[in-house]
């Protein structure tokens, strides 16, 4: 136990806090009034007309809302720039910082930035909704890099950006011109075999002479975008034709001189927002508000409040508390402050691996590999170590590693008393940790590993980048040479994704300690592991058999990996077979390389030519206007859908009294209120616009609520209470056949020849019989759909802008 040196109680006097919040957006000073604590950065930006920043998934997964944030780091004594998800960043979290959106990078009036120009010319956009996010991710990387980034760094910075329509090859092509590359990457040809003046063209992989000479403005290769050149001199203003010059927005001097103040602000519904600058103030706030949520990146709490509709009355931003931002290298390990961002932690681990003996950094290497696939860059730039630990997610990628690495957590209470807790004992249940309501996580201590001590990470997800784990694990073993044997002195085996919390395989650990590291140990340990880690048949998340097999395969791979590390040691009697080496080698994806070859059949026409589409420059600058970018007129109304919460049920009753009493309510409409036909469909009108009697899926539309704001409309829609009678669910083709549930008027076929005669003829070379069963899919809702409707001439003339791709159907329905 320990305590703070200064144990005197510091009163939370009003004059110590300020309610003045300052923010710079694209070089323009903004004063944020009190009362906006409920807003995210994207809501504020779009409210002030900067609609280039798009709202996609709303949970930090698609990157469409990416902006660059800059602030002055007094410890480093320089300005730092990084990309963030504006959909998750609380507005007041960027107080005292400079936010640059896609509009601040370049535009058609003053000229496109080289990043924007390259993206447009490389055909990197199609629908263009995700384009501003890609531009800002790359822009933040270039602004934060002292030298040209590598191709691997470029691809890593784009891991948090998704595109559903263009494809990633042209996007990577557009940004590759800014990287530091070697032509040999694109071809098997040695650079020594090239003649003087030649280089390897990335488009063809063959020697060519299309690289311009120094000082030349002529570039004979006009059809390609990847011929080793940058677009810096070819970006023009569409107004006066002037070339793009350095117009990078500098960090505002006003923010350099401005003193950082503790904040006390408020938001809608009585929400309180605090930003203490001292640990003692933070502890007193936690004592006063035991249920308060501590924020750094808001990557978890933001999703809870936005998507899960959880209500928190007090939010405390701990980003500026010095004691929580410590990164201290000690003789016996590394001390990590709870508020340290994952990006900073990753940089520190990489630095330590290069500077310290390899025996000491086995755990650091494991964290490096796990953090690489942990999340997108925008999330890692703001998410904190302590936040990930205290969230206690059962699928946390890092918590099993903390447990396996013998990490200790330093916890402090409101009186300044400090205690240590082993990571293995910290997690108590589903999202429950070993901390009292007046305690906070102060720091994490990660000890150095010892000679013959190995730590390894494991993770299996649907995809490698930016995806949650199905099962993950952290494993450690400490070996000792005794004669010709390797004896296990200590071990840790921790799993995530197999229980409501991260758990240790304690029986397996106890079994292997004291035994020789051999194949016999492996086979026996695998048998014990099957009973040690038990996943119930009805476990949330499904895929039970697959997850069970992963727990075993991870330990098998760990055994092979440790044995491979010890290859050459006299105590290792059996080397890892060559057929098993792929299981011990780390995954390394080479840079994406692609080419597109085309022949211009007829010159002088755009048909068949790789022309830049007309909207490209609008999309890369954020000037393209989508449906939800359209300015709302005064007194405009917003609508929200009332949707089914049952997969298959009969509607018994609808109580809309809660919606009608909601703030800002204007109207509510159901199937009986539709003046025309209530049926819709892409070709055959066989679906209901508003479900009238039976719902057939979760999310089916039952009605629509209209209110004065979008938030009020969504609130009113949630307050509609519907009584259901649940009906049997039909989940497979076989279920549908047995229930005689068939789609009407669907017996259509295309005949070519007589299939029956063909089968009976005996002339078929191969006949394949069997069944293929396809299960359900997990959906990730990416692009929002919206419509904007207004009337003229007293309602006789209706105008509509809709995000649909089949607008003619809307016109047919409106006739």
N, C-alpha and C positions, 0 to 999 in steps of 0.2 A: 504494500500500500504506500501511497505517497500523497502529496498535496501541493497545491500551488503555493508559491512563495508569498504572494499577496492574498491573504485570506479575508481581507477587509471587504465588507459588503459595499458594492457600488450601487447607489440608487439609480434607477432609470428615470432621470430627470428629463422633462420635456425639452429643455434648452439644449441637451446634448444631441438631439436628433434633428434632422432637417427634412422638410417636405418639398424641397426644391430639387427637381430632377432635370438634368441637362443631357441632351443627346444630339449628336451630329449625324445627319443623313445626307450622303452624297455632297459633303462639304457645307451643308446648310445647318445652322444652329437651330435646334428645336427645344423649347421648354415644355416639359411634360407636366401637366397639371396633376394634382392629387385626384385619386378616384379611379385610376386606370389599372389597378393591380390585377384585375381579372383578364386583361387583354394580353394576347401574345404579340410578338413582334410583327408577325405577318398581318394580323388584323389591323394594327396601327399603320403599317406601310400601305396597305391597300386602301385604308380609309383616307389617307392623304394623297391618293391618286397614283401611287407607285404600284401599278397592277402588273408590272413585268414579273414580280415575284408571285409564283403560282401556288395555290393550295391544292395539293394532290391527295395523298393518303391521309395526311393529318397526324401521322404518328412517327415521323422521322425515317420512313423507310424508302421513299421514292426520290427525294432530293430535289423535287421541283421548286421548293421554297428556299433553296440555298442562297445565302447572302454572305458577304465577308464582313467580319467584325475586327476592328483594330483598337488596341489600347496600349498605353505606355506601361511597360513592365519596369518598375523601379529597381527590382533585383538584378535584372539583366541590363538595365539602363538603355533600353531601346524599345521601339515600337514593334509589337508583334501582330501578325495578321493571320486569321484563320477562318475557315468556312464553318457556318453553323446552319442548322435547320430553323428557319424563322417560325415554323408552325409550332415548335416546342419551346422556343426561347420566350420567357416572360418579358414583357415590355421593359419593366424596371430593371431587369437583369443586365441590360446593356447601358445602363445609366453611366455617363462619363466616358462613353466609348464612341467610336466613329463607325457607322454602318454604311457600307457601300452596296447598292443593289445593281442589277444589270443596267439600269438607266444611267448610273454613274460611271459605267465603264466606257461606253461609246454609244453614239446614235447617228442617224443618217444626216442630221443637220451639221454636226461638228466632225463627223468622220467616225468610222468603226474602229474599234481596237483591233490590233492584229489577230487576237484570239477570235473575235467575232467574224472578221473577214475570212480567216482560214476555215472556220466552221461552215460558213455559208458556201464557200467555193468547193469544199470537200463533200457537199451534199449531206451534211450531218443532221439536217432537220427535215421532217416530213410534216406531221401535224404541228410540231413546234411547241407543244405545251410544256415539255420537259426541258426544252433548249436553254432557257435562262439559267436553270439550275446547273447544267453542264458547264455553261460559260463561267459561272461564278465559282464553281469548284476548281476549274483550271486557273482562273484569275487569282484566286487565293493562293494556290500552289506557287504560281510565278512570283507573286508579291512577297511570299514568305521564304523564297529560295534565294540563297546568296549566289548560287551558280545554276546553270541550266539543269533541270531535273532529268533523271533517267527515265527510260520508258516504263520501268517497273514502278517508279514513284508516280508517274502520270496515271497508270492503270489503278494503282492503289487509291489515289485521290478521287477516282471516279467510282469506287466500289459502292458508295452510298447514293448513286444516281441511277435511276432506271429509265429505260426507254422501251416502249412497247411496239413501236411501229417502224422506226428507221433501221435499226440494226446497229451494232456497235462498231463494225469495221470502219465505216466512214467517219464516225465520231473519233475513234482512236487515230485514224489517218490525219484528221484535222489538227489534233493536238501533238502528234508525233514530231511535227516540224519544230517544236519548241524544245525538244529533248536533246540531250547530249548522247549521240549515238555513234556507232561504228558501222560503216557500210557492210562489213562482213556479217553483221547480224542477219541481213536479208538474203544472204546467198552462201553457198558452200564454197564459192570461189575465193581464193586467197588474194588479199590486196597486193601481194608481191607480184602476182601475175598480170596486173593491170599496167597498161602503157602510161607514159607520162601524159597528164591532162585528162585521163579517163577516170570515171568513178562508177560505182555500181548503182544503177537506178533501182530504187525500192519497188517501183511498179512492175518491172520486168525481171529483176534479178540478174540482168546482163550488163556488161560494160556499155556506157554511153557517155556522150560529151555534152549533155544538156545542162550541166551545172554552169551557171554564169561565171564569167571571169570577174575578178575583183574590180569594181569601178564601172562595170558594164550594167546598163539598164535594160539590155535586151535578153530575153529568155526564150530560146527557140522552142522549148517544150511547153506548149500551151494547153494540151489536153489533159495533163496529169496534175495531181495535187500533192504528190509525194516524192518529187524529184529533188529532195535535199535542200529546199530553199524555204526561207521564212517569208511571211507576207507583210513585213513591216513597211516597205516602201510603196505598197500597192493598195493602201486603204485610203479612200477619198471621201471627202464631203460631197454629198449629192446636191448641196446648195450652191457652193462656189467652186467646187472642183479642187480645193486645196488638199494636199496630202496630209495624212494623219501625223501628228507630231506628239511628243511626250506631253500628255495632258493628265497624267496620273494624279488623282486627288491625294494631296499630302495630308498627313495627320494634323488636325487643327491645333495650332499653337495655344489656343485658349485652353484646350484640355491638358496640355503639358504644364501649364501654370496653375491650373485649378486644383484646389485642395480637395482630397477625397473626404466625404462626410458620411456619417452613418445616416441611414434613411429610415423614415417611419412614414409609410404611405398606406392608402386604403384602396378598396375596390368595391365592385358591385356586391350587394348582399351582406355587407358588414365585413368583407374580407380585409385582413390586416397584412401588410407586407413590411418586414423589417430587414435591414442590412447592417448588422453590427460590424464594427471594425476591431473589436477586442474580444478575446476569449471570455473574459469575465462578464461582459454584457450578454454574450450568447448564452452563457450558463444561466444567467438570471432570467432571460427570456424563456428558456426551457423550463425553469422552475415555475414561472408564472403561467406558461402555456404548455403543459405537459403533452398535449395532443398535437402541438405544432409540427409541421413538416419542414425539415431542413432541406434546402435546395442548393444544388451546384449547377448541374446541367438541365434539370427538370425533365430528363428523358424518361423517367418512370412516373413521377407524380403528374406530369403533364398529360400523359396518356390516361392515367386514372381519372383525372378531372374532365378531360375532353371526351373520351370514349366510354369510360365506365361510369361517368356521371357521379363520381365521388366528390363530396363537398368538404373542403378543409377551410377553416375559418382563419387560421394564422399560418403564414408562410415566412420562413426565415432564410434569407440568402446568406450562406456562410463562405462565399467565395473570397472575401477579403480578410478573413481571420488568419493572421500569420502562422499561428501554431498548427493550423490545419493544412498548411501548404508546405510543410517541411519536407525536404528530400535530403537526408543526411547519411553519408557513407561512414560507417563505423568499423572498428576493427573486427567485430564479430557478426556484422550484418548491415542491412540497409533499413533505415527508418523512413517510413512513407506517411506523410500527412493524409488524413482522411479525405481532404478536399482536393488532393492532387489529381489533375486530369489524366485520363488514360493515355493521351498522346504524349504528355510529358513523362509519364512513367515508362512508356515504350522507348522513348529517346534515352532515358537514364539507363534502362536495362541494356540497350545496345552499346552504350558507352562503357558500361561496366564489363561487358563481355570482351571488349577490345583491350581494356586496361588491366583487368585482374587475371590471376591464374585460372586456367580452365577448370581445375578441380573445384573452385569456389563458386562458379557461376552456372552450375547445372540447372538450378531452379530458375535463374534469370533467363536462360535459353528457352526453357519450357514456357515461361510467361510471354516471351517474345513471339513464339509460334502461336500461342493461344490468342494473344491480342491482335495478331495480324488478321485473324478471321473473326474477331469478336463482333465488329459492327462497322458501319461506314465511317469514313473520316470525319464527317460532320458530327456524328455522335461521340466519337472518341475525343474530339476536340473540346467537348464540354462536360462529358460524363465523368464522374469522380470515382476513385477507388472505394471510398467509404460508402457512397451511395449504392454501388453494386453489391457490397457486402451486406449492408443493413437492409436492403430490399429483401434479401434472403430468398431469392427466386430458386425454386427447385431445379431449374435448368441453367443457373448461372454458370458461365464458362470458367470463371475465376475462383469461385469458392472451393471447389474440389482441389484446386491447385494450392490454395492457401492452407487447406487442411493437410495435404500431403507434404508440404514444404516445411512443416513445423513452425508456421507463422504464429505470432502472438499479437493479440489486439490490445491496445492501450485504451482504457475506458475511463472517462472522468465524469464525476457527478457535479451537481450544482454547487456543492460546497468546496469543490476543488480537489476532492479525494480521487486518487488515481489507482486503478487496479489493472492487472493483466489477466487476459483470458486466452487460452489456447484456441486456435481456430477450430480444432476438432470438437471442442465443447461449446462453441458459440451458437450453433444453430439448433433450436429446440423443436421446431415444428414448421408447419406451412407458414412462411413469412413471419416467423417468430424467432427472436434472437435473445441472447442472454444479456439484456440491458433493462434497467428500470426506466420509468417514464422521465426521470430527471437526469438521465445519463446520456452521454453522446460518445461516439467513437472518435477518439483523438488521433490515433495513428496506428500503423501496422509495422511490426518488426519482422523482417524476413532474414533469417540467419543464412550465412554462407554455407554452401555444401562442403563436404570433406572428401578426401581421397577415397575412391571407390564408393562414393555416394552418388546415386543417379536419380534424377527427377524427370518425369516425362508427362506430357499432356496428351489428351485424346479428345476428339470431338467428331460426332457424326451428325450431319444435318442434311436437309434436302439439297442444299447447294453449299458451296464453300464460303462464298462471300456474303456478309451481311444477312445471316440467317440464324434463327434460334436452333439450339441443339435438340436432337432427338434423345441422345445419350452423350454425356461427356464424362471425363474422368481425369484425376491426377494421381500419379503413382510415384512412390519413392522406395528405394532399397539402399541399405548401407551394408556393404560387404567387408569382410576381413579375411586376409590370407592366413590359413593355418596349415602349414606344410603344403600339400598338393591340393588342398581343398579351399573353396570359397564359402565361408559361412556367413549367413544372414544375421547381422547384429541388430538391425532395426528395419522397420518397413512401415509404409502407410499406403493404403489403397482407398481412395474416396471416389464416389460416383455422384453424378447429377442426372436427373431425368428418369430415375427409377423409383422415386419415393416422393412424398410431399416436401422433403428437404434434402439437402446434400448429406449423404451418409457415408460412413466408413464401413469397409468390409472387415470387421474386427476379428471374426473367427478365422478368416483366411490369413490375416496379419499374424495372429497368434500362432497359427500352424507353421508358417514359413520361418519365423524367427528361430534361430539356432540350428537350422538345417542347411545342408549343402546345396548350393545353387546348381542343380542338375535337372535333366529331363524328368527324372522321377519326381522331383519337387513340383515341377510344372504340372504333370498329370494329376498328382494328388491334390494340388491347390485348386485346379479347375473343378474337380469334383466337389470340394468344400465350398467353392465360390457359388456353385449352383444353389446351395441351400442357404448361403450367407446373404446373397442379394436376391430377394424374392419379389417378383412383380406380379401383382394379382391380375386375374383374367379380365376384370372390369376396370383396370387402371385407366385413369384419364389420359387421353392422348392416343390410346389404341396401340397397334403394332406391337403387341406384347411379345410374340415369339421373336420378332426382329430385335427388340430391345434386350431380351434375354441373351440372345446370341452375341450382341455387342458387348455386354459385360464380360463375357468369356473371351471374345476375340481381342478386346483391349488388353486384358492381362496376358494373353498369348503373345501379342505384339510387343508388350513391355518386356517380357522374358527374352524374346529374340533380340530386342534392341539393347538391353543390358549385356547380354552375352556377346553381341557384336562389338559393343564398346570395350569389352574385356578381351577381345580376340588378340592373340599374341601373348597373353599372360600365361605363365606356366601352369597356373591353377585351373585354367579352362581346358577341359579334356576334349570337348566337342565344339568345333566351329559351327557357325550358322550356315546351313546348306545354301548353296547359291540360288536354289529355287525359292528360298524364303527371304532373300535380301530386299525384295521390293517392299516387304512389310516393315522394314526398319529404316528405309530411306525417307527423309522428309519430302513432302510434296512441294514441288516447285513448278509453277506453271510458266512456261516461256512467254515472252511478250507476244501479243496478238499480231500476227503478220498476215496480211491479205492483199490481194491485188484484183483489180477489175480491168480487163482488157476489152477494148471495143474498136471497131473499125467505122470510120466515117464514110458511109456509102455515097452520100450525096452532099457535097459542100454547098454552102449558101442557104441552107435551111436548118431550122431547129429540130426538125423531125429526125430522130436517131442520134442527135448530138447530146452530149452531157451538159446541158444548160443548167445553170443555177436557177431554181424556181423562183417565181416572182415574190413570194412571201418570205424568202430566206432571210433577207436583211432586216425585215420587220421582226422576225422571230428571234434572231440573235441579239437584238437590242431591247427586246421586251416591248416593242411598239406594236406588235400584233395584238389586236383586240379580240378577245374571246367573249363568249356570252356573259360570263359572270364578271367580265371587266367593264361592261357597259355601265356608265354612270346612272344611278337611280335618280329619278326626278323627286322633287319634294313631295312628301305625302305618299310616296310609293310604298307598296305593301309586299310582304314576303310570305311565301308558302312553305309548309313542311308536310311531309306525308305521314299518315297514320298507317303503320304496317303491322302485319300479322306476326305474332310471337310463337305461333304453333306451326308445325310442318303440315299437318293434315287435320282439319277440325271444322266443325259446323259452328257458325256464329249464332249464339243464342240471344245475346243482347249487347247493346252499345250504350255506355253511359258517358256522355260528353260534357257533363256539368263541370268537371274539373277543368277542362279546356276553356269553357266559356267564362270561368272566373279567373283565368290567368291574365297577367298584365299584358296590355297591348292587343288583346284578342279582338278580331274583327268578324270572322266567320268560320264555319266548318261545314264541309260538304261530303256526302256519302253517295252510294249508288243511286238512291232514289232522287237525288238532286241533279243528276245528269240530265240536261234538257234533251239531248239527242240519244243516239244509240250508245249503250254502255259496253259494246264489244269492240275489241281491238285485235290486231295481229299483223305481222309483217307481210303476209300474203293472204292467208285465210283468216278471217275475223272469228277466232274461236276462243279468245280470252276476254275476261272482263276487265274493264278499266279500273273499276272499284269492285272488289269482291262483295257480293250481295248476300250469299248464304253459306258457301263453303270456301275455305282457304286451302291451298294445295302446297304451300311452301312458306317457310319463315321469310319474312320480308315482302310478302305479297301486299300490294296496296289495297287498303280498305277505305281510306278517305283522305282528305286534305284539309289542313288548318291554315287560315290566313291571319297574319298579325302584323304589327307595325315594324318589327325587326325580325331578322332571321332567328336570333336566339330565342325571342319570345314565341315565335312560331314553333320552333322545335320543342320548347318547354310545354307549350299547350298540347302538342301532339303526344307527348309522353304522358300527359295527364288523362288521356282518353282511356277509359277502362272498358275492356271487352271480355265478356263471358263466352267460353268455348265449350263445346262437347268434342273431345278428342276422338278422332276416327282412326282406324287401322292404317298404318303407314305401308306403302308399297315401295320396297327398296330395291327390287331386282326384277328382271324380265320374268323369272319363274313365278314370283309373287303376282305379277300382273296377269300372267296366263291363268293362274289358279283363281284369281279374283275376277277373271273375264273383264279386265280393265284395258280397253284398247282405245287408241286415238281414232276418232271417226274419219271416214273418207280418206283413208291412207293407203288403200290397196292400189299401189301404182308400181309398175315394173317395166323394165326395158328388156325386150327379148331379142336375141340374136342367135339364130339357129335353134335346134331342138336339144336341150340339155339332157333330157331323159334318154333319148336315142344315143347320144354321145357316151353316156355312162354305160349303157348296155352293149355298146359295140365292142368293148374290150380294147379299143385303140388308144385309150388314155395312158400316157406314159406314167404319170403320177397322180394319185388321188389322195388328197389331204382331207381328213375328217377331224372334227373336234369342236370344242367350244372355247371361247375366250370371254372371261368375265372381267369387266372393268368396274372398279369401285368408285366411290365419290372422290371429288377433288377438293383441295383446300384453296379457297379463293382469297386473293389479295386485291382489295378494291383500290384501284389506282387513280383513274381520272373521274372527277365529278361531272355529272350531267346537270345541265340547268337550262331553263327557258326564261325569256324576258318578253312579257306581253304588255302592250298598251293599246288603247283605243282612241279613235278620233270620231268626230261627227256624232257625238252623243252615244257612242258605242256601236254605231252602224258599221264602222270600219275598224278592223282588228289587224294590228301589226304584231309580228312575232319573230324573235331571234331565238333559235334553239340549237343545242349542241348535237342534235340528231344528224345522222348521215342520210336519212330518208325523209327529207323535208316535205316532199310532195304528198306523203300520207297525211301530214298535219293539215296541209291545205285542203285535202279532200274532206277531212273531218270538220274543218271550219266552214266549209261551204254551206 
